[in-house]
């Protein structure tokens, strides 16, 4: 959708429930656009003082029948959430009441139901939020854990956007210094002095961009840590995942090769999102189907943030050496001794030669399971610590920041050989990439992707 089409759409007025679906004590209906004021005056019989709640009886415009009694608020643009005239109706949340009030609004003409994310989209187009704030709002709505909430809150209220805009302005200042050399080429000292002033600023900026790109903590907090449960057949992997999930999500059987595909289970462990992967037992496969399951298991294990190698303690102590599981994450391989209730002797999971975490538990009795949960939560918490600060958590953010860093790096590597014009062009392209991240420039092609994540009424 083009910017011209967006502007044309904003001439219409939209309405939707903003407080979620289903019956509730209170429902909030928002109306945004040029007809918001007249609609509120028609239904409530008045236009309240801006940003002051008033109790009113809402009536149908056709026959004056009372629909409900609730609070009404009026936010004239541009000082509103969307930057347009905005009315808010706080009514009783019964489905029939909500349907009646919406029906009355739509009967007025010139008002249509809002699409997904349309309120936030209009807020962006009217300069009330940047794209990173919009994405943060979407993440805040869908946050499942406390860590995700904190991270989304920082983004929803502009922290990342402020950081990115500061980077962009530093690029603009450096570009101005370089271009000063072009404008004053006849002055002997100006070009060299301008370059000298810009260089340390660009070196510091490149270091910040590279550090932000190397920081994966925010992505782990938003997306959750991926923990693969691996081991030999019948080691107790499926029983362990059932114990951690506190429900039967995996088939448990004494028959080797029962798990053929990778089973994913998302959990909230002590406020941290964790995705557990129940993988096929690693052995020489006896058939094509099991072989494919083992291939998939090895692939997912290689991509996991943490691997739990489950060993059946009832058959004896695990091997001295670490198991061969291909590309297990370095430093993120833990030994979990399972079935300790069936072990012939008391076994605490200690094995010489294993430098990583070692735990012992019984999925059948629950012994040691809480200890593993605490350890997993501690692992994610440590890896994702400090994520209250603005972070590049989305692929779009990382793509634009990577492009910006690439252009700055090109400028720095060719500092002594590039002309002022070419240096300025590299910095302009870097600033443009950062501008796309917040929506300052060139965002028409990403708007649908960003706002389709929202629910109706946001």
C-alpha positions in Angstrom: 0.0 0.0 0.0 1.4 3.4 -1.0 1.7 6.4 1.2 -1.0 8.1 -0.9 -3.3 5.2 -0.3 -2.6 5.3 3.4 -3.4 9.1 3.5 -6.7 8.4 1.7 -7.6 5.7 4.1 -7.1 8.1 7.0 -9.9 10.2 5.7 -12.2 7.4 6.8 -13.2 6.8 10.4 -12.6 3.5 12.0 -14.0 1.8 15.1 -13.3 -1.4 17.1 -13.2 -3.0 20.5 -9.8 -2.3 22.0 -10.2 -4.3 25.2 -10.1 -7.8 23.9 -12.7 -10.4 22.8 -15.2 -12.2 25.0 -17.5 -11.1 27.8 -16.1 -8.9 30.5 -17.1 -6.3 33.1 -16.0 -3.4 30.9 -15.3 -3.1 27.1 -13.5 -0.2 25.5 -14.6 0.9 22.0 -12.3 3.4 20.2 -13.4 5.5 17.2 -10.7 7.3 15.2 -11.0 9.7 12.3 -12.9 12.8 11.2 -16.3 11.4 12.2 -15.3 10.4 15.7 -16.5 13.7 17.3 -19.9 13.8 15.5 -20.4 10.1 16.2 -19.7 10.6 19.9 -22.0 13.6 20.1 -24.8 11.7 18.3 -24.6 8.6 20.6 -23.8 10.4 23.9 -25.7 13.6 23.3 -22.7 15.7 24.0 -19.0 16.2 23.3 -17.2 16.1 26.7 -14.3 18.3 27.6 -11.1 16.9 26.1 -9.4 14.2 28.1 -12.1 14.2 30.8 -14.3 11.2 31.4 -18.1 11.8 31.5 -20.9 9.5 32.4 -23.4 9.3 29.6 -26.3 7.3 28.3 -25.6 6.0 24.8 -28.6 6.0 22.4 -29.2 4.6 18.9 -29.3 7.4 16.4 -32.3 5.8 14.6 -34.9 5.7 17.3 -33.2 7.1 20.5 -33.4 3.7 22.3 -30.9 3.5 25.2 -28.1 1.1 24.5 -26.0 1.4 27.6 -24.7 3.8 30.2 -20.9 4.3 30.5 -18.0 6.6 30.4 -17.1 8.6 27.3 -13.9 10.4 26.5 -12.9 12.8 23.7 -9.3 13.3 22.4 -9.1 15.8 19.6 -6.2 15.4 17.2 -3.3 15.6 17.0 -3.0 15.1 20.8 -4.4 11.6 20.7 -3.1 8.1 20.5 -3.6 8.0 16.7 -2.9 11.6 16.0 -6.5 11.9 14.7 -9.7 12.9 16.5 -10.4 9.9 18.8 -13.4 9.0 20.9 -13.4 6.3 23.5 -16.5 4.6 24.9 -16.1 2.5 28.1 -19.2 0.4 28.3 -20.4 -2.9 29.9 -18.6 -5.8 28.3 -21.5 -8.1 27.5 -21.4 -9.3 23.8 -24.9 -8.0 23.2 -24.1 -4.5 24.6 -20.9 -4.3 22.5 -22.6 -5.5 19.3 -25.4 -2.9 19.8 -23.0 0.0 20.3 -20.9 -1.0 17.4 -24.0 -1.4 15.2 -25.1 2.1 16.2 -21.7 3.5 15.2 -21.6 1.8 11.8 -25.2 2.9 11.1 -24.1 6.5 11.0 -22.2 6.2 7.7 -18.6 7.1 7.1 -17.5 4.7 9.9 -16.1 1.2 9.2 -14.6 -1.6 11.3 -10.9 -1.2 11.9 -8.5 -3.7 10.4 -5.7 -5.5 12.4 -3.2 -2.9 13.7 -4.9 0.0 12.0 -5.0 2.2 15.1 -1.3 1.7 15.6 -0.6 2.1 11.9 -2.3 5.5 11.9 -0.4 6.5 15.0 2.8 5.7 13.1 1.8 7.6 9.9 0.8 10.6 12.0 4.2 10.6 13.9 2.8 9.4 17.2 5.2 6.4 17.3 8.0 5.0 15.3 8.2 1.5 13.9 10.2 0.1 16.8 7.6 1.4 19.2 4.9 -0.2 17.2 6.7 -3.5 17.2 7.4 -3.2 21.0 3.6 -2.6 21.5 2.9 -5.8 19.6 5.4 -7.7 21.7 4.0 -6.2 24.9 0.5 -7.4 24.0 1.8 -10.9 23.3 4.4 -11.1 26.1 4.1 -14.5 27.9 6.8 -14.1 30.5 8.1 -11.3 32.9 11.3 -11.0 31.0 9.5 -10.6 27.7 7.3 -7.9 29.3 10.3 -5.9 30.5 12.0 -6.0 27.1 8.8 -5.2 25.2 8.0 -2.3 27.6 11.4 -0.8 26.8 10.7 -1.0 23.1 7.1 0.1 23.2 8.0 3.4 24.9 10.7 4.4 22.4 14.0 3.3 24.0 15.2 1.4 20.9 14.0 4.1 18.6 15.8 6.8 20.6 19.0 4.8 20.4 18.8 4.2 16.7 17.9 7.8 16.0 21.0 8.9 18.0 23.1 6.7 15.8 21.5 8.2 12.7 22.1 11.7 13.8 25.7 11.0 14.6 26.0 9.7 11.0 24.4 12.8 9.7 26.8 15.0 11.6 29.8 13.0 10.3 28.4 13.3 6.8 28.1 17.0 7.2 31.8 17.3 8.2 32.8 15.3 5.1 30.6 17.4 2.9 32.1 20.5 4.3 35.3 19.5 2.7 33.4 19.2 -0.6 31.8 22.7 -0.2 35.1 24.3 0.8 37.4 22.5 -1.5 39.3 25.7 -2.3 40.2 26.2 1.3 43.5 24.4 1.9 42.9 23.1 5.5 39.1 22.6 5.6 38.8 19.1 3.9 41.6 17.5 5.9 40.3 19.0 9.2 36.8 17.9 8.5 37.8 14.3 7.8 39.9 14.4 11.0 36.9 15.4 13.1 34.6 12.8 11.6 36.9 9.8 11.8 36.9 9.1 15.6 33.1 9.6 15.8 32.6 7.0 13.0 35.0 4.6 14.7 33.1 4.8 18.0 29.8 4.5 16.1 30.9 1.4 14.2 32.1 -0.2 17.5 28.6 0.4 19.0 26.8 -1.0 16.0 29.0 -4.2 16.0 28.5 -4.6 19.8 24.7 -4.3 19.4 24.7 -6.9 16.6 26.8 -9.3 18.7 24.4 -9.0 21.6 22.0 -11.9 21.3 20.4 -11.4 24.8 17.4 -9.6 23.7 16.6 -12.2 21.0 16.9 -15.0 23.5 14.5 -13.2 25.9 12.0 -12.4 23.2 12.1 -15.8 21.4 13.1 -17.9 24.4 16.0 -20.3 24.8 15.9 -23.5 22.8 16.9 -26.5 24.9 17.4 -29.8 23.2 16.9 -33.1 25.2 19.3 -35.6 23.7 20.6 -39.1 24.5 20.5 -42.7 23.6 17.2 -44.5 23.0 15.2 -45.2 26.2 17.4 -42.9 28.3 14.3 -41.2 29.7 14.1 -38.1 27.4 10.4 -38.2 26.8 9.7 -38.8 30.5 11.8 -35.8 31.4 10.0 -33.5 29.0 6.7 -34.7 30.4 8.0 -34.0 33.9 9.1 -30.5 33.0 5.9 -29.7 31.2 3.8 -31.2 34.1 1.6 -33.0 31.5 1.9 -35.9 29.0 3.1 -34.3 25.8 5.4 -37.0 24.6 4.8 -40.7 24.2 6.8 -42.8 26.7 7.6 -46.4 25.7 10.2 -49.0 26.5 10.5 -49.7 22.7 13.6 -48.1 21.2 13.0 -45.6 18.5 9.5 -44.4 19.6 10.4 -40.7 19.1 10.7 -40.3 15.3 10.3 -36.5 14.9 11.3 -33.5 17.0 8.6 -32.5 19.5 8.6 -28.9 20.6 7.1 -27.7 23.9 7.1 -24.0 25.0 7.3 -23.4 28.8 7.5 -20.5 31.2 10.2 -21.4 33.6 10.6 -18.9 36.5 9.6 -16.1 34.2 11.7 -17.1 31.2 10.5 -18.6 28.0 12.1 -22.0 27.1 11.3 -24.2 24.1 12.1 -27.8 24.9 13.0 -30.2 22.0 12.3 -33.9 22.5 14.6 -35.6 20.0 15.0 -39.1 18.7 17.4 -41.3 20.4 20.9 -41.1 18.8 22.0 -44.6 17.6 22.5 -46.4 14.3 19.1 -46.3 12.8 17.3 -49.6 12.0 15.0 -48.0 9.3 14.5 -45.1 7.0 12.0 -43.4 9.2 14.1 -43.6 12.3 17.1 -42.5 10.3 15.3 -39.4 9.2 14.2 -38.7 12.8 17.9 -39.0 13.9 19.0 -36.6 11.2 16.5 -34.0 12.2 17.4 -34.5 15.9 21.1 -33.8 15.1 20.2 -30.8 13.1 18.1 -29.2 15.9 20.6 -30.2 18.5 23.3 -28.3 16.6 21.1 -25.1 16.6 20.0 -25.3 20.3 21.2 -22.8 22.9 21.6 -25.7 25.4 21.7 -29.5 25.1 20.7 -31.8 28.0 22.4 -35.2 27.5 20.1 -37.6 29.3 21.8 -40.8 30.6 19.9 -43.7 32.1 21.5 -44.1 35.6 19.8 -47.5 36.1 22.2 -49.0 33.5 25.4 -47.7 35.2 27.6 -44.6 35.1 27.8 -42.5 31.9 30.9 -42.7 29.8 34.0 -40.7 30.9 34.1 -38.6 27.7 31.5 -36.3 26.3 29.1 -38.0 23.8 29.6 -37.4 20.1 26.5 -35.4 19.1 28.0 -33.4 16.2 27.8 -29.6 16.6 26.5 -29.3 20.2 26.9 -25.7 21.4 30.3 -25.2 23.0 30.0 -24.8 26.7 26.3 -25.5 26.7 26.1 -29.3 27.1 24.8 -30.6 30.4 24.7 -34.1 31.7 21.3 -35.2 33.2 21.3 -38.6 35.0 17.8 -39.9 34.8 16.0 -42.8 36.5 18.0 -42.4 39.7 15.2 -44.1 41.6 16.0 -47.3 39.7 19.8 -47.0 40.0 21.5 -49.9 41.8 23.6 -47.5 43.9 23.2 -43.9 45.0 24.2 -41.8 42.1 24.6 -38.0 42.2 25.4 -37.4 38.5 29.1 -36.7 39.1 31.3 -37.8 36.2 35.0 -36.9 35.8 35.7 -35.2 32.5 32.5 -33.2 32.4 33.2 -29.6 33.0 29.6 -28.5 32.5 26.5 -28.7 34.7 25.7 -32.1 36.1 22.3 -33.0 37.5 20.5 -36.2 38.7 16.8 -36.7 38.8 13.9 -39.1 38.5 11.0 -38.2 36.3 8.9 -40.9 38.0 9.3 -39.6 41.5 10.0 -35.9 40.8 13.2 -36.0 42.7 15.6 -33.4 41.3 13.2 -32.0 38.7 12.8 -28.7 40.6 16.6 -28.4 40.6 16.8 -28.8 36.9 14.0 -26.1 36.4 16.0 -23.7 38.6 19.2 -24.4 36.7 17.4 -23.9 33.3 15.9 -20.6 34.5 19.3 -19.5 35.8 20.9 -20.4 32.4 18.4 -18.3 30.5 18.5 -15.5 33.0 22.3 -15.2 32.8 22.3 -15.4 29.0 19.6 -12.8 28.8 20.6 -10.5 31.7 20.6 -6.8 31.0 17.9 -7.0 28.4 16.0 -4.0 29.9 18.2 -1.9 27.6 17.3 -1.4 24.0 18.3 -4.4 21.9 18.1 -5.5 18.3 15.7 -8.3 18.9 14.0 -8.7 15.5 15.4 -9.9 12.2 14.4 -6.6 10.6 16.3 -4.6 13.2 19.4 -6.8 12.7 19.2 -6.6 8.9 19.1 -2.8 8.9 21.8 -2.4 11.5 24.0 -4.9 9.6 23.6 -2.9 6.4 24.4 0.4 8.3 27.5 -1.2 9.9 28.6 -2.5 6.5 28.5 0.9 4.9 30.4 2.5 7.8 32.9 -0.2 7.7 33.5 0.4 4.0 34.0 4.0 4.7 36.5 3.4 7.4 38.5 0.8 5.5 38.8 3.1 2.5 39.3 6.2 4.5 42.6 7.2 2.9 41.6 6.2 -0.6 38.0 7.2 -1.1 37.1 10.7 -2.2 34.9 12.9 0.0 32.0 12.3 -2.3 32.3 8.5 -2.0 32.7 8.7 1.8 29.7 10.9 2.1 27.7 8.4 0.0 28.6 5.5 2.2 27.5 7.4 5.3 24.3 8.5 3.6 23.4 4.8 2.8 24.2 3.9 6.4 21.9 6.6 7.7 19.2 5.5 5.4 19.4 1.9 6.7 19.0 3.2 10.3 16.2 5.4 9.2 14.3 2.4 7.8 14.5 0.8 11.2 12.5 3.5 12.9 10.4 4.4 9.9 11.9 7.8 9.2 12.4 6.9 5.5 11.7 4.1 3.0 9.3 1.9 5.0 6.3 1.4 2.6 7.4 -2.2 1.9 7.5 -3.3 5.5 4.3 -1.7 7.0 2.1 -4.6 6.2 4.6 -7.0 7.8 4.8 -4.9 11.0 1.2 -4.2 11.6 -0.4 -7.5 10.6 0.9 -8.9 14.0 -1.6 -6.7 15.9 -5.0 -7.7 16.9 -8.2 -5.8 16.0 -8.5 -2.6 18.0 -4.8 -1.9 18.3 
